[in-house]
């Protein structure tokens, strides 16, 4: 499958499971939103997929266009388009948000 596929993902923070057995498929070309109440693991999932060191993936796979990115360095994930950005980026005169994100 092309796109993002998460299979049986487990993430632990300080010995506590914050994501337990999550599976999700987002085919290429589609946009999905993850919604839910506070404390359900949305941010933890995002940080783990992006490679944040405090959110280690302890089980499962994260496939991006068929390639497992779990052991991939953060900078390589970012080059493939997996990174976290500000929800409301700071305005920098003369620089568009799209140009900033492409540069990042």
Protein Blocks (a to p, Z undefined) as FASTA:
>chain_A
ZZjddehiacdeehiafbghiacdddehiacdddddehilmmmmmmmmnopaklccfedc
ddeehiafklpcfklmmmnopacddfbdcddehiafklmmmmZZ
